[in-house]
Amino acid sequence: MSYISWDKKKLVNLEFALNHEVLRTNGLGDFLATTVIGCNTRKYHGLLVVPQPHLDNNNHVLLSSLDETIIENKEEFHLGVHMYPDGVYAPRGHKYLRDFTADPMPKLTYRIGNVVLDKELIFSASEARLFVRYTLREAAVPITLRVVPFLAFRNVHMLTHENHDASRKVELVKNGASWQLYKDYSRLFIQFSKAVQYTHVPHWYYNMFYIREQERGFFEIQMKQGDSVILSASLAEKNPSAIKRQCEAEEKKLLPQTSYEECLLKAAQQFVIRDAQGTRLWAGFPWFGSCSRDIFLSLPGIALAQGDEKTFKEALDYLIDRMQGPFFPHRYYQKSLYFTAVDSPLWFFYVLQLYEKMLGKDKKDIWKKYKKPMTTILESFIAGTDFNVHVLDNGLLYAGNRDLALTWMNVFAQGKPWTPRTGLAIEVNALWYNALCYAVELLKVADPKSALMKKWQVLADKVKIAFADTFINKECSGFFDFVNSNERNTQVRPNMMIAAALPFTPMSEEMQKRAFDIAHSELLTTRGIRSLSPNDEAYKGISIGNHSERERAYHNGTAFPWLIAFYADLSVKLFGKTSQPYLEDLYNGFEVAIKENGIGSVSEIYDGNPPFEARGCISQSTSVGALLYLKYLIDELNKKGGSK
């Protein structure tokens, strides 16, 4: 039996089936995403979702879904399922489902009386192309398979409605048809490996959950027991005689998903995007794009832990080429780059430290290749730069104002940053100290006569002294999360844990242990580290409600899997090999999550309250990266003897 599989009892349960989603990508930004029964429940769902560079370079849903009908002796059995308001589903094709398996591709098996039909989804690894293979395993008499494509041609973030601009024209091609609903969109081609009959009947379908789609007509093909036919949905016309061969070639490229670790490795591969722009990591599917902070946080697990130096270096090159002063692009939206992240430049130093440690790289080589961006970052921050980022007389790094959210807690609600953390943020200043110390360490080997070495060392020494004076909360033996002229914020957040876990930390060992104890007792869950202690009156343990309510909860109790990497680093730093059993329990505890929500991957966030329901993106690079990094740490501890 497949590692991830369900039988009819689970699949006919809509509460179960609609909360388990399938994702497949191709390393170019194209993907398919839907539920395991093929019922779309998000506006981000679709069978062929692709960037549209001539429009806005965002992802757009071209092919929303395919509805199949089996016609036997003139009786029709509809296999599709769509969600409408008030809990209405029509048709209810999931009642015919017998099995679902995920390895090596999503496969649905339907049974209607004596008829058994397999439907397999194979997403190309090299182009925007979906193969759907239908195999009639059992049938007492020949049947007709009708396939109805539902087209959307819309941005994944937007809805569409009936309009006169949508073209009703169809162009017939060999064994199929093609459409271009709006100007500047890519043309969609649907073709079959065998001759089919196409009937053009364009209709709008109203009030589907999240989207209104267009049925453009239908294809019909005759099948008998043992027959197999393959549908190809792509952006270019293909030779139908090659569809079967090309589908089988793509099938051979599929990575297996027969274990927990294989699922993580396959999920990790799906985030790596290689195209004409370069190599980068997608933050999460199905709606996030590329973000420098997420790239830095993901690379240790997704690239370095796998010994993948090529992806690591290419991803850094991509970000360095797009630097604006000391800042890396924080996000990409509507053809514009945004740089509002004060910590991203400092995470750059952190990943270089891990690059040296995990792959055994030479300090001289690292400095030679990356000295320009490192120097630009440090010297720009010292001189003062955009977003009110500047160094105080005591060496600490100040950033932001009331209208900006420059740390990872950057959610906006009702037009304002919900957790601005303006001023001196604890983890930002620890990252600042870590960056200065690492640059000095590199210079001691690569260029010991450099004037910058002494300058940065003096500054690092000042930061270490000021850090303790500024961030220790003596009243409760804890830490201030951020400090400015108006506030010393006492909220218990994971940022003090990040500060303690860094390779060079301005915290004493006693401070590190205190940070660990607080994180362990108040923030640790089986699905990540809470963003706020449950003891805080602002804590929100469940991330539900309207958009504003979810945004407010996002950094006020929600658990983030990516923070586990720093919890683990701090555990190893303080307790050595004795931490191994606890880290193994934490790692193994996520195996259940692999078979939930975005199957084969790990979600972006989880509720802070039990039972720690998954929320947000169904597949997040930082989450997967953290678990692969945790597995790396466990393996390294296994190689060591002794107790610490």
C-alpha positions in Angstrom: 0.0 0.0 0.0 1.2 3.5 -0.8 2.7 5.5 2.1 -0.1 8.1 1.6 -3.4 6.5 0.7 -7.1 6.5 1.7 -10.0 4.2 0.9 -13.6 5.0 0.2 -14.6 5.5 3.9 -12.3 8.5 4.1 -12.9 9.9 0.6 -16.7 10.1 0.9 -16.3 12.1 4.1 -16.2 15.6 2.7 -15.0 17.1 6.0 -11.9 14.8 5.7 -11.4 15.0 1.9 -11.7 18.7 1.5 -9.0 19.3 4.2 -6.4 17.2 2.4 -4.8 18.9 -0.6 -2.6 17.9 -3.5 0.3 20.0 -4.8 2.6 19.4 -7.7 5.1 21.9 -9.2 7.7 21.9 -11.9 10.6 24.2 -10.8 9.4 27.0 -13.1 6.7 28.4 -10.9 3.9 26.4 -12.5 1.8 24.1 -10.4 -1.4 22.3 -9.8 -3.2 22.4 -6.5 -6.6 20.9 -5.5 -8.1 18.7 -2.9 -7.6 14.9 -3.0 -11.1 14.5 -4.5 -10.6 17.2 -7.1 -13.0 19.7 -5.6 -11.6 23.2 -5.6 -12.1 25.0 -2.3 -9.6 27.9 -2.7 -9.3 30.6 -5.3 -5.7 29.4 -5.6 -6.7 25.9 -6.6 -6.4 24.8 -10.2 -5.0 22.0 -12.4 -2.7 24.4 -14.4 -1.6 27.5 -12.7 1.2 29.5 -14.4 2.9 32.9 -14.3 1.8 35.4 -17.0 4.7 37.6 -17.7 2.8 39.7 -20.3 0.3 40.7 -17.6 1.7 41.0 -14.1 4.1 38.0 -13.7 1.8 36.7 -11.0 0.4 33.2 -11.1 -2.9 32.7 -13.0 -5.3 29.8 -13.1 -5.9 28.7 -16.7 -7.4 25.3 -16.2 -9.4 25.2 -13.1 -10.7 21.6 -13.2 -11.8 18.7 -15.3 -15.2 17.0 -14.8 -15.4 13.4 -16.1 -18.6 11.5 -16.9 -18.8 7.8 -17.6 -21.6 6.9 -20.0 -22.5 3.2 -19.9 -25.6 2.0 -21.9 -26.7 5.6 -22.2 -26.7 6.1 -18.4 -24.5 8.9 -17.2 -22.3 8.8 -14.0 -20.7 12.2 -13.1 -17.4 11.9 -11.3 -16.8 15.6 -10.7 -17.6 17.5 -7.5 -18.0 21.3 -7.0 -18.8 23.3 -3.8 -21.5 25.8 -3.8 -22.8 28.2 -1.1 -24.7 26.7 1.9 -23.0 23.4 1.8 -24.3 22.3 -1.5 -22.2 20.0 -3.7 -23.0 19.1 -7.3 -22.3 16.8 -8.8 -21.3 14.4 -6.0 -18.8 12.3 -7.9 -16.7 11.6 -4.8 -19.3 8.9 -3.8 -17.8 6.7 -6.6 -14.3 7.0 -5.3 -12.7 3.7 -4.1 -9.1 4.7 -3.5 -6.6 7.6 -3.5 -2.8 7.1 -3.5 -0.1 9.8 -3.7 3.0 7.8 -4.8 4.5 8.5 -7.2 1.7 10.7 -8.5 -1.9 11.4 -7.3 -4.1 8.6 -8.4 -7.9 8.3 -8.0 -9.8 5.1 -8.6 -13.5 5.2 -9.3 -15.9 2.3 -9.3 -19.4 2.5 -10.8 -20.9 -1.0 -10.8 -18.7 -3.2 -13.0 -16.7 -0.2 -14.2 -13.4 0.7 -12.6 -11.5 3.8 -13.9 -8.1 5.1 -12.8 -7.3 8.8 -13.1 -3.6 9.8 -12.6 -2.2 13.3 -12.5 1.4 13.8 -13.8 2.8 17.3 -13.7 5.7 17.9 -16.1 9.1 18.7 -14.5 10.3 20.7 -17.5 7.3 22.8 -18.7 3.9 24.1 -17.9 2.1 20.9 -18.7 -0.3 18.5 -17.0 -0.9 14.9 -18.1 -4.0 13.2 -16.9 -4.0 9.5 -17.7 -7.3 7.6 -17.7 -7.2 3.8 -17.6 -10.3 1.7 -17.8 -9.3 -1.3 -15.7 -12.7 -3.1 -15.7 -15.8 -2.8 -17.8 -18.4 -5.4 -18.9 -19.1 -3.3 -22.1 -17.4 -0.4 -23.9 -18.1 3.0 -22.3 -17.9 6.6 -23.4 -15.6 8.9 -21.3 -16.7 12.6 -21.4 -14.2 15.2 -20.2 -15.4 18.7 -19.5 -12.7 21.4 -19.0 -13.5 24.4 -16.7 -11.4 27.4 -17.6 -10.7 30.4 -15.3 -8.0 32.6 -16.9 -7.6 34.8 -13.8 -5.0 35.9 -11.2 -4.9 33.4 -8.3 -5.5 36.3 -5.9 -8.7 37.5 -7.7 -12.1 36.2 -8.6 -13.8 36.4 -12.0 -17.4 36.9 -13.2 -19.3 36.7 -16.4 -18.2 39.3 -18.8 -18.4 40.1 -22.5 -14.6 40.4 -22.9 -14.1 36.6 -22.5 -13.7 35.1 -25.9 -16.0 32.3 -26.8 -13.8 31.3 -29.7 -12.2 27.9 -29.9 -9.5 26.6 -32.2 -9.6 22.9 -33.0 -6.2 21.3 -33.0 -5.2 17.7 -33.6 -6.9 15.5 -31.0 -8.1 18.5 -29.1 -8.8 22.2 -28.9 -7.3 25.5 -27.7 -8.6 28.7 -26.1 -7.4 32.2 -25.2 -10.1 33.9 -23.2 -8.4 37.3 -22.9 -5.8 39.3 -24.7 -2.1 38.8 -23.5 -2.9 35.5 -21.8 -1.1 32.4 -22.9 -3.2 30.1 -25.0 -4.3 26.9 -23.4 -4.2 23.6 -25.4 -6.0 20.4 -24.4 -5.1 17.4 -26.5 -5.5 13.6 -26.1 -3.2 10.8 -27.1 -6.1 9.3 -29.1 -8.7 10.8 -31.4 -11.6 12.5 -29.6 -14.8 14.2 -30.5 -15.1 17.8 -29.2 -18.5 19.6 -28.8 -18.3 23.4 -28.2 -20.9 24.5 -25.7 -19.5 27.5 -23.7 -21.3 28.2 -20.4 -20.6 30.2 -17.3 -21.0 28.4 -14.0 -22.2 30.7 -11.2 -21.6 30.7 -7.4 -19.0 28.0 -7.3 -17.1 28.4 -4.0 -14.5 31.1 -4.5 -14.7 31.1 -8.3 -17.0 31.3 -11.2 -15.7 29.2 -14.0 -16.5 28.7 -17.6 -17.2 25.3 -19.2 -16.0 25.6 -22.8 -17.5 22.4 -24.2 -16.6 18.7 -23.8 -14.5 15.9 -25.2 -15.8 12.4 -25.7 -13.8 9.2 -26.3 -14.8 5.6 -26.6 -13.0 3.1 -24.3 -13.1 -0.6 -23.6 -11.6 -2.6 -20.8 -7.8 -2.2 -20.7 -7.7 1.0 -22.7 -5.7 4.0 -21.6 -5.9 7.6 -22.9 -3.8 10.5 -21.8 -5.0 14.2 -21.7 -2.3 16.9 -22.1 -3.0 20.4 -20.9 -0.2 22.9 -21.9 0.6 26.3 -23.4 1.7 25.0 -26.8 0.3 22.6 -29.3 1.9 19.1 -29.2 2.1 16.2 -31.5 -0.5 13.8 -30.0 1.5 10.8 -31.2 4.2 11.8 -28.7 1.9 12.4 -25.7 2.1 8.8 -24.3 5.9 8.7 -24.6 6.4 12.1 -23.0 4.0 11.3 -20.2 6.0 8.1 -19.4 9.2 10.0 -19.5 7.9 12.5 -17.0 6.6 9.7 -14.8 10.2 8.3 -14.6 11.4 11.6 -13.2 9.0 11.6 -10.2 10.6 11.2 -6.8 9.2 8.6 -4.6 7.0 9.3 -1.5 7.3 6.0 0.3 8.5 7.4 3.6 8.4 10.5 5.8 11.9 11.6 4.8 11.2 11.0 1.1 8.1 13.2 1.3 10.2 16.0 2.9 12.9 15.7 0.2 10.3 15.7 -2.6 8.6 18.7 -1.0 11.9 20.5 -0.8 12.6 20.0 -4.5 9.3 21.7 -5.4 10.3 25.0 -3.9 13.4 25.4 -6.1 12.6 27.6 -9.1 15.0 27.7 -12.0 14.2 29.9 -15.0 15.5 32.8 -17.0 15.6 35.0 -14.0 17.9 32.7 -12.1 17.6 30.2 -9.2 15.5 31.0 -6.1 13.2 29.4 -3.6 9.4 29.8 -3.6 8.3 30.7 0.0 5.1 28.7 -0.1 2.4 27.2 -2.3 -0.2 28.0 -3.5 0.1 31.8 -3.0 3.5 33.0 -1.9 6.2 34.0 -4.3 9.9 34.5 -3.6 11.1 36.2 -0.4 14.7 36.8 0.7 14.1 36.1 4.3 12.4 32.8 3.5 15.2 31.9 1.1 17.8 32.4 3.8 15.8 30.5 6.4 15.1 27.6 4.0 18.5 27.1 2.4 20.2 25.3 5.4 17.7 22.4 5.3 16.7 22.4 1.6 20.2 22.9 0.1 23.1 22.6 2.6 21.8 19.6 4.5 21.6 17.8 1.2 25.0 18.8 0.1 23.5 20.9 -2.7 26.1 23.6 -3.0 24.9 24.5 -6.5 21.4 25.5 -5.5 22.8 27.4 -2.4 25.2 29.5 -4.4 22.8 30.2 -7.3 20.1 31.3 -4.8 22.6 33.7 -3.1 23.7 35.0 -6.5 20.0 35.7 -7.5 19.5 37.7 -4.3 22.8 39.6 -4.5 22.1 40.6 -8.1 18.9 42.3 -6.9 20.2 44.1 -3.8 19.2 47.7 -3.3 21.9 49.2 -1.2 22.2 46.8 1.8 18.8 45.3 1.3 17.7 42.1 -0.4 14.3 41.9 -2.1 11.8 41.1 0.5 8.9 40.3 -1.9 7.9 40.6 -5.5 4.5 41.9 -6.4 3.0 43.3 -9.6 6.4 43.5 -11.2 7.8 45.5 -8.3 10.4 44.5 -5.7 10.0 45.5 -2.1 12.9 45.7 0.3 11.3 46.3 3.7 13.1 43.7 5.8 15.9 44.8 8.2 16.8 41.2 9.2 17.2 39.7 5.7 20.7 41.3 5.2 21.7 39.9 8.5 20.4 36.4 7.8 22.8 36.5 4.8 25.7 36.2 7.3 24.0 33.4 9.2 23.6 31.2 6.1 27.3 31.8 5.1 28.3 30.6 8.6 26.3 27.4 8.0 27.7 27.1 4.5 31.2 27.0 6.0 30.3 24.6 8.8 28.0 22.2 7.0 30.0 21.9 3.8 33.4 22.5 5.2 34.1 25.6 3.1 37.3 27.8 3.5 37.0 31.2 5.2 39.2 32.8 2.6 37.1 31.6 -0.2 33.9 32.8 1.4 35.3 36.3 2.0 36.7 36.5 -1.5 33.3 35.7 -3.1 31.0 37.5 -0.7 33.0 40.4 0.7 31.3 43.0 -1.4 27.7 42.4 -0.2 28.9 41.8 3.4 30.8 45.0 3.5 27.9 46.9 1.8 25.5 45.7 4.5 27.6 46.4 7.5 28.9 49.8 6.3 25.5 50.9 5.2 23.9 50.1 8.5 26.7 51.9 10.3 26.3 55.0 8.2 22.5 54.9 8.4 20.2 53.9 5.5 16.6 53.5 4.4 13.7 52.7 6.7 15.3 54.6 9.6 17.9 51.9 10.0 20.9 53.3 11.9 23.4 52.5 14.7 23.0 54.1 18.1 26.0 55.4 20.0 26.0 52.2 22.1 26.3 50.1 18.9 22.8 48.7 18.8 20.8 48.7 15.6 17.6 50.8 15.4 15.0 50.2 12.7 11.6 51.4 11.6 8.8 53.7 12.6 5.2 53.2 13.5 4.2 52.8 9.9 6.7 50.1 9.1 7.1 46.4 10.1 10.7 45.5 9.2 11.1 42.2 11.2 9.7 38.8 10.4 6.6 39.9 12.5 5.4 42.0 9.6 1.7 41.5 9.2 -0.6 44.5 8.5 -4.2 44.6 9.7 -6.6 47.4 8.9 -3.9 49.3 7.1 -1.3 49.4 9.8 1.5 47.0 11.1 0.0 44.8 13.8 3.4 44.0 15.4 5.7 46.8 14.3 8.4 46.3 16.9 9.9 49.7 16.1 13.3 50.5 17.5 15.6 47.9 19.0 14.4 44.4 18.3 16.1 41.6 20.3 16.7 39.1 17.5 17.7 41.9 15.0 20.4 43.1 17.4 21.6 39.6 18.0 21.8 39.1 14.2 23.7 42.4 14.0 26.2 41.2 16.6 26.5 37.8 14.9 27.1 39.5 11.5 29.9 41.7 12.9 31.6 38.8 14.7 31.5 36.6 11.6 32.9 39.3 9.3 35.7 39.8 11.8 36.4 36.1 12.0 36.6 35.9 8.2 38.9 38.9 8.0 41.3 37.4 10.6 42.0 34.7 8.1 41.5 36.4 4.8 42.8 39.9 5.4 44.1 40.4 8.9 45.5 43.9 8.1 42.2 45.3 7.1 41.1 48.4 8.9 37.5 47.2 8.8 38.4 44.3 11.1 39.3 46.5 14.0 36.4 48.8 13.3 33.9 46.0 13.3 35.4 44.3 16.3 35.2 47.5 18.4 31.5 47.8 17.4 30.7 44.2 18.2 32.2 44.7 21.7 30.0 47.7 22.2 26.9 45.8 21.1 27.6 42.9 23.4 27.8 45.2 26.5 24.7 47.2 25.4 22.7 44.1 24.6 22.6 42.8 28.1 21.8 46.3 29.5 19.0 46.9 27.0 17.2 43.5 26.7 17.4 41.8 30.1 14.2 42.3 32.0 15.4 42.0 35.6 11.9 42.2 37.1 10.9 38.8 35.7 14.3 37.3 34.9 13.3 37.4 31.2 13.8 39.6 28.2 12.4 42.7 26.5 11.2 41.8 23.0 11.9 45.3 21.7 12.8 48.6 23.1 12.3 52.2 22.0 11.9 55.6 23.6 8.2 54.9 24.5 8.2 51.2 25.4 10.1 48.3 26.8 8.0 45.5 25.5 7.7 42.6 27.9 5.8 40.1 25.7 7.2 36.6 25.7 8.0 35.8 22.1 10.4 33.4 20.4 12.8 36.2 19.3 14.9 35.8 22.5 15.3 32.2 21.6 16.6 33.1 18.1 19.0 35.5 19.7 20.4 32.8 22.0 20.7 30.2 19.3 22.9 32.2 16.8 26.5 31.0 16.3 27.8 34.3 17.8 25.4 35.5 20.4 25.6 38.5 22.7 24.0 36.5 25.4 25.9 34.9 28.3 25.4 31.1 28.8 23.1 32.0 31.7 21.0 34.2 29.5 20.9 31.5 26.8 19.6 28.9 29.3 17.0 31.3 30.5 15.8 31.9 26.9 15.7 28.2 26.3 13.7 27.5 29.5 11.1 30.2 28.6 10.7 28.9 25.0 10.5 25.3 26.2 7.9 26.0 28.9 5.7 28.6 27.2 6.2 28.5 23.4 7.0 24.9 22.3 4.3 22.8 20.7 4.4 19.6 18.7 3.9 21.7 15.5 6.3 24.5 16.0 7.1 27.4 18.3 4.3 29.8 19.4 4.8 33.4 18.4 3.4 34.6 21.7 3.0 33.0 25.1 -0.4 31.7 26.1 0.0 33.7 29.3 -0.3 37.0 27.4 -3.7 38.6 27.3 -3.2 39.3 23.6 -2.7 35.6 22.8 -4.8 34.1 20.1 -4.5 30.3 20.0 -6.7 29.7 16.9 -6.1 31.5 13.6 -9.6 31.6 12.2 -12.1 34.3 11.2 -12.1 37.0 8.5 -8.9 38.3 6.9 -8.3 40.9 9.6 -8.9 38.5 12.4 -6.5 35.9 10.9 -3.8 38.6 10.4 -4.1 39.7 14.0 -3.6 36.1 15.2 -0.7 35.4 12.9 2.0 36.6 15.3 0.0 36.5 18.5 0.0 32.8 19.3 0.3 31.0 16.0 2.9 28.3 15.9 5.7 28.4 13.3 7.5 25.2 12.3 10.6 27.2 11.0 11.4 28.3 14.5 12.1 24.7 15.5 15.5 25.0 13.8 16.6 27.6 16.3 15.1 25.7 19.2 17.1 22.7 18.1 20.3 24.7 17.6 20.0 26.1 21.1 19.3 22.7 22.5 22.5 21.3 21.0 24.5 24.3 22.0 23.4 23.9 25.7 22.9 20.2 26.1 24.9 18.5 23.3 24.1 14.9 22.6 21.7 14.6 25.6 19.2 16.7 23.6 19.1 14.0 20.8 16.1 12.0 22.1 14.0 15.1 22.5 14.9 16.4 19.1 14.1 13.0 17.6 10.6 13.1 19.2 10.1 16.6 17.8 11.1 15.5 14.3 9.1 12.2 14.4 6.1 14.0 15.7 5.7 15.8 12.4 5.3 12.6 10.4 1.5 12.8 11.1 1.4 16.3 9.6 2.9 14.9 6.3 -0.4 13.1 5.7 -2.6 16.1 6.6 -3.6 19.2 4.7 -1.0 19.6 2.0 -0.2 15.9 1.7 3.5 15.1 1.5 4.5 18.5 2.8 4.3 20.7 5.9 2.0 23.8 6.3 3.1 27.4 6.9 1.6 27.7 10.4 -0.4 25.9 13.0 -2.8 26.9 15.7 -1.1 27.6 19.1 -3.8 25.6 20.8 -4.3 21.8 20.6 -5.0 20.0 18.4 -2.7 22.4 16.5 -4.7 22.6 13.3 -2.8 23.5 10.1 -3.4 27.0 8.6 -1.9 29.1 5.9 0.0 27.8 2.9 -0.3 24.0 2.5 3.4 23.7 1.7 6.0 26.1 3.1 9.7 26.2 2.3 10.7 27.4 5.8 8.7 24.6 7.4 10.1 21.8 5.2 13.6 23.3 5.5 13.5 23.4 9.3 12.6 19.7 9.5 15.3 18.7 7.1 17.8 20.8 9.1 16.5 19.2 12.3 17.1 15.8 10.7 20.7 16.9 9.8 21.3 17.9 13.4 20.1 14.5 14.6 22.3 12.7 12.2 25.3 14.7 13.3 24.6 13.9 16.9 24.4 10.2 16.0 27.9 10.5 14.7 29.2 11.8 18.0 29.9 10.0 21.2 29.8 11.2 24.8 27.1 13.0 26.6 27.7 16.6 25.3 
